[in-house]
């Protein structure tokens, strides 16, 4: 048995007429491109299975991108499966969640923007072609996994005080008044060594919001990380990035709008990636010193392994509960129409091509908030909007757990701890977008992540439901024995 692995890359930088994420005053046309966006595909095959993982510099991919009655994720999988023969369930589409990218998670009526519907079709074509190309490039490989740690990049954005209140890092209470502040410093890598170069897949947990929503297209720190690895790691063929359970984890310094900070964050993370690859090269693949290597790996505590060529998949779609506090749709619509009358029915409050006065910003925010509540009241009652997915792709002793939303880090850590696999990487923003998936305590504490909005349409208990499903599917994948 052996691994056969291929990779491919596609430029998915949008045309500048595609709007960025958010609302006035932060949603309009991009002014330019700071760094291009890419989709990258990894195709892996063994004698007993195959899988394709596509990662993209994107905020995420909502299932409704193709319009009503169509499923963007299902269409992507179907087309890739038809060409490659890889099982529908074994295909993953994940996003880094970079914010200086087009609004593709269903928060605004993107398809109403001139040219956007056509662009979405082009985007889908590129993603499919990238996956197919990676499949065609498969070559024999050795596969390895390791886990490192990076501090100084990420921290909890929901620091819970002993008073029960939630704080951000700049307003953090004194140490003795902090109850909990969850984050995950683990950096995991999968290394595939082929004759024509090394392929590295990285998993790290932190919102890519160093420059937040910027007027210039950017992949934020994940893009900087991948560029640094590809340019500084000898014999590197490609570096891919997967996001973790970063629903409540931000950069230590976020929204600085400083691309130097982006580069520095990327450099810090890339340094750990390069270190892990160097250690794997040093301690594996040398039969003449395997005895000493085994002893070192055992006594050092360094988490690493050579991966047995075996692929298994488990996947489930399910409907998450509805929020119990959704506004009445008719009342919410009436309030929106009332607010809309204040701007004479115009839509500059959603997208503006000109600077706005302070009064316009105030009125625009009022209209926007009314529209948000109305849309949430409608969409939150629709089971299609609350249809979630968990996918487990087993690669030997490692497992990737795809989650279709913004899972809180405490739930992600629980999945890792309970996993039957020695190496488990949670991949957020995979195969759809269901908004924030928060634990029960977050609903009691309040805050943005559980406020009424299209970013939080699923009800209380959704986070635990997703976590439980992930744990169940990991057990299913673990029972699929090596041949």
Buried (B, 14 or more C-beta within 10 A) or exposed (E): EEBBBBBBBBEBBBEBEBBBBBBBBBBBBBEEBBBBBBBBBBBBBBEBBBBBBBBBBBBBBBBBBBEEEEBBBBBBBBBBBEBBEBBEBBBBBBBBBBBBBBBBBBBBBBBEBEEBBEBBEEBBEBBBBBBBBBBEBBBEBBBBBBBBEBEEBBBBBBBBBEEEBBBBBEEBBEEEEBEEBBBBBBBBBBBBBBEEBBBBBBBBBBBBBBBBBBBBBBBBBBBBBBBBBBEEBEEBBBBBBBBBBBBBBBBBBBBBBEBEBBBBBBBBBBBBBBBBBEBBBEBBBEEEEEEEBEEEBEEEEBBBBBBBBBBBBBBBBEEBEBBEEBBEBEEBBEBBEEBBEBBEEEBBBBBBEEEBEEEBBEBBBBBBBBBBBBBBBBBBBEEEBBBBBBBBBBBBBBBBBBBBBBBBBBBBBBBBEBBEBEBBBBBBBBBBBBBBBBBEBBBEBEBEBBEBBBBBBBBBBBBBBBBBBBBBBBBBBBEBEEE
